[in-house]
Amino acid sequence: MNTLIALAIAPVGTGDELSAEVAEVVKVIRESGLPNKTSSMFTEIEGEYDKVMEVVKKATFVLAEKGIRTEVVLKMDIRPGYTDTMSGKLARLEEHLK
């Protein structure tokens, strides 16, 4: 079933600047081949539920396997019968804003 998630994975206790560790996480997500988009706070990923969750696990453990305490924030939208919801939701919103 198609799943759209908003995901934030960050190290805890590694200092004030987290961009190097977050880049490792985003690299795993981008290499997955699933549609994704990164903003300043979250990365969105879309695909079949099991594939998306596999990427979440890999992205989480890229830090945890280094012994880094890892915080994960995850929001999911599972909407049967829909695909391409990452851009479709925005398109429908923009139509209402005209």
Backbone hydrogen bonds, N-H to C=O, Kabsch-Sander energy under -0.5 kcal/mol:
donor,donor_aa,acceptor,acceptor_aa,energy
3,T,47,G,-2.9
4,L,77,D,-2.3
5,I,45,I,-2.7
6,A,75,K,-2.6
7,L,43,T,-2.6
8,A,73,V,-2.6
10,A,71,E,-2.4
12,V,69,R,-2.5
18,L,16,D,-0.6
22,V,18,L,-2.6
23,A,19,S,-2.2
24,E,20,A,-1.2
25,V,21,E,-1.5
26,V,22,V,-2.7
27,K,23,A,-2.2
28,V,24,E,-1.5
29,I,25,V,-1.8
30,R,26,V,-2.9
31,E,27,K,-2.3
32,S,28,V,-0.5
32,S,29,I,-1.1
33,G,30,R,-1.0
37,K,44,E,-1.9
39,S,42,F,-3.2
43,T,7,L,-2.6
44,E,37,K,-3.1
45,I,5,I,-1.9
46,E,35,P,-2.1
47,G,3,T,-2.0
49,Y,1,M,-1.8
52,V,48,E,-2.6
53,M,49,Y,-2.7
54,E,50,D,-1.7
55,V,51,K,-1.8
56,V,52,V,-2.2
57,K,53,M,-2.2
58,K,54,E,-2.5
59,A,55,V,-2.9
60,T,56,V,-2.2
61,F,57,K,-2.6
62,V,58,K,-1.1
63,L,60,T,-1.0
64,A,60,T,-1.7
65,E,61,F,-2.3
66,K,63,L,-1.7
67,G,64,A,-2.0
68,I,63,L,-1.7
69,R,67,G,-0.5
71,E,10,A,-3.2
73,V,8,A,-2.7
75,K,6,A,-2.4
77,D,4,L,-2.8
79,R,2,N,-0.7
79,R,77,D,-0.7
82,Y,79,R,-1.7
88,G,84,D,-2.2
89,K,85,T,-2.1
91,A,87,S,-2.3
92,R,88,G,-2.4
93,L,89,K,-1.9
94,E,90,L,-2.8
95,E,91,A,-1.7
96,H,92,R,-1.1
96,H,93,L,-0.7
97,L,93,L,-1.0
98,K,94,E,-0.5
98,K,95,E,-0.7
